[in-house]
Amino acid sequence: MPLPTPFFERTSALCKSMSYKEWSGYYAVKTYETVYVPEYFAFRHSAGLLDVTPLFKYKVTGKDAASFLSRVMVKNIHKLKVGRVSYLCWCDDDGKVIDDGTVMHIAEEEFFVTSADPSYLWLKRFTRGYDVEIEDVTDTICGLALQGPTSREILRKCTDYDMDQLKFFGVTEAVIDGFDVRISRTGYTGDLGYEIWTENKNALQLWDTIMDAGKDYDILPAGLDALDITRIEAGLILKGADYYNASHVLIEDRKVSPYELGLGWTVNLDREPFNGQAALKKEKEEGSFWGTVGLDISWPELETIYAKYGLPPEVPGEAWRTSIPVYAADDHYKQIGYATSGTWSPTLKKNLAIAILETPYHKIGSQLQFEVTVEHTRHLVSAEVCKTQFFNPERKRSNPGLEEKK
């Protein structure tokens, strides 16, 4: 049976839909109302508040903390300055992705790691020879994601910390309503946003303070259905949908490397040894078999197919996470890959998907065929290969207030 998070007293009272899912052993709201639409538009036009407590969280300390994390992660953590956050992944010895998450450099010898899967035992197995301590704080630290264009203004009302100073992928210690918090300018919506972390005992007070401060900025509590659409628009991958943990799969074909997953930019190859380094160097030299891309699926062609049946075009009401075949543009018998998740984008007015394609079909601008099923019959519509980052607003990275002060 799932457990309630420290925010459950508030979230359950607001959840009119009674729609929940299990997230890492916790109750997680799918949508507060009967439809996700208001929550989605809160993320894109005002601010949505999401409980992210179920993320696994680890405090890594000691004089060798940076060296240890550099050993197990694909990125050189020695280059991560205090007050900065890095998104990255970690691999097995064959260079296949185990999980992805963030590393926050809190103090000279202190880091805060978040992950999708429980990673304590995996991290612990590599500590021999390092002066480092790993503390699992998953059950003692709670978190809220405040995401959307008005999120900075809301936090200005909650804390004395100068929010203009916190740059994209920065992290700082702060005080909200008299208690200590950690604020990182991170999120999973591809928009301006922050994540606020604190001890469980402060959870309800934190929720009330942010919701009260957000009343004049159209804040809404938001669930996972709205989040799933925003993360696909932003081209952000999801474990269990777009890839699988390499240590959990039963067959080799389900494993994927950072380069194949579109995370090659997180890999620092030329440095001290790290997990999967030799395999990743070889793949970098020889090239990858797969590549992760975005797909812009033809809406006019979908309309035409439905019209033949006397029906209006139909797309799922929620983001989907099913594997859908993709074929070569000139050969509908040649499968060249598969889409892993997708959505109709209310903001971009496009039918979008994230897909994994064979080389060389993942070249940006390439045309291919996407499988759709209408009235129990399979059809093909054209789709264009594009970057996974469909939605990428300037406000996500900008600091208008800081620029005005210069």
C-alpha positions in Angstrom: 0.0 0.0 0.0 1.4 3.4 -0.9 2.5 5.8 1.8 1.4 9.4 2.2 4.0 12.1 1.7 4.4 14.8 4.3 2.2 17.1 2.1 -0.6 14.5 1.9 -2.8 16.3 4.4 -3.0 19.2 1.9 -2.8 17.4 -1.4 -5.5 14.9 -0.5 -7.9 17.6 0.6 -7.5 19.4 -2.8 -7.7 16.3 -4.9 -11.3 16.3 -6.1 -10.7 13.7 -8.8 -9.5 11.1 -6.3 -7.1 10.1 -9.0 -3.7 8.9 -7.6 -0.9 6.7 -8.8 2.0 5.0 -6.9 5.3 6.8 -7.2 8.2 5.1 -5.5 6.0 3.8 -2.8 4.1 7.1 -2.2 0.7 8.4 -3.1 1.0 10.8 -6.0 -1.8 12.9 -7.4 -2.4 12.4 -11.1 -4.8 15.3 -11.5 -6.6 17.4 -8.9 -9.6 18.2 -11.0 -11.3 15.7 -13.2 -9.2 17.0 -16.1 -5.5 18.1 -16.1 -6.0 21.1 -18.4 -6.0 23.9 -15.8 -2.9 22.4 -14.1 -1.1 22.2 -17.5 -1.8 25.8 -18.3 -0.8 26.8 -14.8 2.7 25.4 -15.6 2.8 27.3 -18.9 1.1 30.6 -18.0 1.3 31.1 -14.2 2.6 28.5 -11.7 1.9 25.0 -10.7 2.9 23.4 -7.4 3.9 19.7 -7.5 4.9 17.3 -4.7 8.2 15.7 -5.7 9.0 14.1 -2.4 9.0 10.6 -3.9 12.3 11.3 -5.6 15.2 9.4 -4.0 17.6 11.7 -2.2 21.1 11.2 -0.9 23.5 13.4 1.1 27.1 12.7 0.0 29.8 14.1 2.2 33.6 13.8 2.9 36.9 15.1 1.5 36.6 12.5 -1.3 33.0 13.2 -2.2 33.7 14.9 -5.5 36.2 12.2 -6.5 33.7 9.5 -5.6 30.9 11.0 -7.5 33.2 11.5 -10.5 34.0 7.8 -10.3 30.4 6.7 -10.5 28.9 9.5 -12.7 29.5 10.2 -16.4 30.3 13.8 -15.6 33.5 15.2 -13.9 32.0 16.5 -10.6 35.3 18.2 -9.7 34.2 20.9 -12.2 30.9 21.5 -10.5 31.2 24.6 -8.4 29.6 25.2 -5.0 26.1 26.5 -5.6 25.6 24.8 -8.9 23.5 21.8 -10.0 24.3 19.3 -12.8 21.9 17.0 -14.6 23.6 13.8 -15.6 23.3 10.0 -15.7 25.3 7.0 -14.4 26.2 3.8 -16.2 27.3 0.2 -15.7 30.7 -1.1 -16.9 29.3 -1.5 -20.4 28.4 2.1 -20.7 24.6 1.5 -20.4 22.5 3.9 -18.4 21.3 2.9 -15.0 19.6 6.1 -14.0 19.5 9.8 -14.5 19.2 12.6 -11.9 20.8 15.7 -10.5 23.9 16.4 -8.3 23.9 19.6 -6.3 27.1 21.0 -4.9 26.0 22.3 -1.5 29.3 23.0 0.3 33.0 22.2 -0.2 32.6 18.6 0.9 28.8 18.2 0.6 26.6 17.1 -2.3 22.9 16.4 -2.7 21.9 13.7 -5.2 18.4 13.0 -6.6 17.5 9.9 -8.6 14.4 8.2 -10.0 15.4 4.7 -8.8 16.6 3.7 -5.3 20.4 4.1 -5.7 21.8 3.8 -2.2 23.2 0.2 -2.5 24.5 0.9 -6.0 26.4 4.0 -4.8 27.6 2.3 -1.6 29.3 -0.5 -3.5 31.9 1.9 -4.9 32.9 3.7 -1.7 35.9 1.5 -0.9 39.0 3.6 -0.9 37.2 6.9 -0.7 36.7 9.1 2.4 33.0 9.6 1.8 29.7 9.1 3.6 26.4 8.5 1.9 23.2 9.2 3.8 19.8 8.2 2.4 17.6 11.2 3.2 14.6 10.1 1.0 12.3 9.7 4.0 13.4 12.7 5.9 13.6 15.4 3.2 10.5 16.5 1.3 10.3 18.6 -1.8 8.0 20.8 -3.9 8.4 21.8 -7.5 7.2 25.3 -8.2 7.1 25.7 -12.0 5.9 28.3 -14.4 6.4 32.0 -15.5 5.3 33.5 -12.1 7.3 31.1 -9.9 10.1 33.6 -9.3 7.6 36.3 -8.2 5.9 33.9 -5.8 9.2 32.9 -4.2 10.1 36.6 -3.8 7.2 36.9 -1.4 8.2 33.8 0.5 11.9 34.5 1.2 14.3 37.3 1.9 16.8 35.6 -0.5 17.3 37.7 -3.7 15.8 35.4 -6.3 17.5 37.3 -9.0 20.8 35.9 -7.8 19.8 32.3 -8.4 20.7 31.5 -12.0 19.6 28.5 -14.1 20.7 25.3 -12.4 21.9 27.1 -9.3 21.2 26.1 -5.7 21.2 28.0 -2.5 20.3 27.7 1.2 17.5 30.1 2.2 14.8 30.7 4.9 11.1 30.6 4.3 8.7 31.6 7.1 11.4 31.0 9.7 12.6 27.6 8.7 15.6 26.4 6.6 15.0 25.4 3.0 17.2 24.6 0.0 16.1 26.1 -3.3 17.3 24.9 -6.7 16.5 26.4 -10.0 15.6 23.1 -11.5 12.5 21.3 -12.7 10.9 18.8 -15.1 8.7 21.1 -17.1 11.2 22.9 -19.4 10.0 26.3 -18.0 11.1 28.8 -15.4 10.9 26.9 -12.2 12.3 25.9 -8.8 12.4 23.0 -6.5 12.3 23.6 -2.7 13.6 21.1 -0.3 13.2 21.0 3.5 12.8 18.7 6.5 9.5 16.8 6.7 8.4 18.7 9.8 8.2 21.9 7.7 6.2 20.4 4.9 2.7 21.7 5.7 4.0 25.1 6.6 6.0 25.3 3.3 2.9 24.3 1.3 0.7 26.9 3.0 3.3 29.6 2.6 3.8 29.1 -1.1 0.1 28.6 -1.9 -0.7 31.8 0.0 2.0 33.8 -1.7 0.8 32.5 -5.1 -2.8 33.6 -4.8 -2.2 36.7 -6.8 -0.2 34.8 -9.4 -2.8 32.2 -10.3 -1.0 29.3 -8.6 -2.6 25.9 -8.7 -1.6 22.5 -7.2 -0.6 20.3 -10.1 -0.4 16.6 -10.7 1.6 14.1 -12.7 -0.7 14.1 -15.8 0.1 17.8 -16.5 3.7 17.3 -15.7 4.0 14.4 -18.2 2.8 16.6 -21.0 5.2 19.5 -20.1 8.2 17.2 -19.9 7.6 15.7 -23.3 7.2 19.3 -24.8 10.6 20.0 -23.2 12.1 16.8 -24.5 12.9 15.4 -21.1 13.3 11.6 -20.9 11.6 9.4 -18.3 12.9 6.2 -16.9 10.5 3.4 -17.4 9.1 5.0 -20.6 11.9 6.3 -22.8 14.6 4.0 -21.3 15.0 1.3 -18.7 17.5 0.8 -15.8 20.2 -1.3 -17.4 20.6 -3.3 -14.1 17.0 -4.3 -14.1 16.3 -5.4 -17.7 16.2 -9.0 -18.8 17.6 -8.6 -22.3 20.5 -6.7 -23.8 18.3 -4.9 -26.4 16.6 -3.0 -23.6 19.8 -1.3 -22.5 20.8 2.1 -23.9 23.9 4.3 -23.6 24.0 8.1 -22.9 24.8 8.8 -26.5 21.9 6.7 -27.8 19.6 8.5 -25.2 20.6 12.0 -26.3 22.7 12.5 -23.1 26.1 12.5 -24.7 26.5 16.1 -23.7 26.6 15.0 -20.0 29.6 12.7 -20.6 33.2 13.9 -19.8 35.3 11.2 -21.3 38.9 12.4 -21.0 39.6 12.2 -17.3 40.2 9.8 -14.4 38.5 6.4 -14.8 34.8 6.2 -14.2 32.1 3.5 -14.7 31.6 2.7 -18.3 34.4 4.9 -19.6 36.1 2.4 -21.9 32.8 1.3 -23.5 31.7 4.9 -24.0 35.1 5.9 -25.5 34.7 3.0 -28.0 31.1 4.0 -28.8 32.2 7.7 -29.3 34.8 6.6 -31.8 32.7 4.0 -33.7 29.4 5.8 -33.5 26.1 4.8 -31.9 23.5 2.4 -33.4 20.5 4.4 -32.0 19.7 8.0 -31.5 17.0 9.7 -29.5 15.0 12.4 -31.4 11.8 14.3 -31.4 9.0 13.7 -33.9 6.5 16.2 -35.3 3.7 14.0 -36.5 1.6 15.3 -39.4 -1.7 16.5 -38.2 -3.3 17.1 -41.7 -2.6 13.5 -42.6 -4.1 12.2 -39.4 -7.2 14.4 -40.1 -7.5 12.8 -43.6 -7.4 9.3 -42.3 -10.1 9.9 -39.7 -12.2 11.7 -42.3 -12.3 8.5 -44.4 -14.2 7.0 -41.5 -16.5 10.0 -41.1 -14.8 10.8 -37.8 -13.0 13.9 -36.4 -9.3 13.3 -35.6 -8.6 11.9 -32.1 -5.5 11.9 -29.9 -5.2 10.6 -26.3 -6.3 12.9 -23.7 -3.2 12.3 -21.7 0.5 11.8 -22.6 1.1 8.3 -23.8 4.0 5.9 -22.9 3.5 3.0 -25.3 6.0 1.8 -27.9 4.9 2.7 -31.4 6.7 1.5 -34.5 8.3 4.0 -36.9 9.2 3.2 -40.5 11.4 4.5 -43.3 9.8 7.1 -45.5 10.3 5.1 -48.7 9.6 1.6 -47.3 6.6 1.0 -45.0 8.0 -2.6 -44.4 11.3 -1.3 -42.9 11.0 -0.5 -39.2 13.7 1.9 -38.2 12.9 2.5 -34.6 10.0 3.2 -32.2 8.4 6.1 -30.4 8.6 5.8 -26.6 6.2 8.6 -25.4 4.2 11.4 -26.9 1.5 13.9 -26.5 -0.7 16.5 -28.2 0.9 19.8 -27.2 -1.8 22.4 -26.2 0.8 25.2 -26.4 2.5 24.3 -29.6 -0.6 22.8 -31.3 1.4 19.9 -32.5 1.3 16.1 -32.2 4.7 15.3 -30.7 6.7 12.2 -29.7 10.1 11.2 -28.4 11.6 8.3 -30.5 14.7 6.1 -30.7 15.8 5.6 -34.3 18.5 3.7 -36.1 21.5 5.5 -37.5 21.3 7.4 -39.9 17.6 7.9 -39.8 17.8 10.2 -36.7 19.2 13.1 -38.7 17.3 16.3 -38.0 14.9 17.2 -40.8 14.5 13.6 -42.0 11.1 12.3 -43.0 9.7 9.0 -41.9 6.4 7.2 -41.3 4.6 6.9 -37.9 2.1 4.2 -37.2 -1.4 5.1 -36.1 -4.4 2.9 -35.5 -7.9 4.1 -36.5 -11.0 2.0 -36.2 -8.9 -1.1 -35.6 -6.9 -0.6 -38.7 -3.2 0.3 -38.9 -2.2 3.4 -41.0 0.9 5.4 -41.6 1.3 9.2 -41.4 4.4 11.1 -42.1 6.5 12.6 -39.3 9.6 14.9 -39.3 12.6 14.3 -37.2 13.4 17.3 -35.0 15.2 18.1 -31.8 13.6 16.7 -28.6 13.4 20.1 -27.1 10.2 21.2 -28.7 9.4 23.9 -26.1 12.3 26.0 -24.8 11.3 29.5 -23.6 14.0 32.2 -22.9 12.5 32.8 -19.4 13.8 29.4 -18.3 17.4 30.6 -18.3 17.0 34.4 -18.0 17.4 36.6 -14.9 15.7 39.9 -15.9 16.0 41.4 -12.4 19.8 40.7 -12.3 20.3 42.1 -15.7 18.5 45.4 -14.7 20.8 45.8 -11.7 24.0 45.6 -13.8 
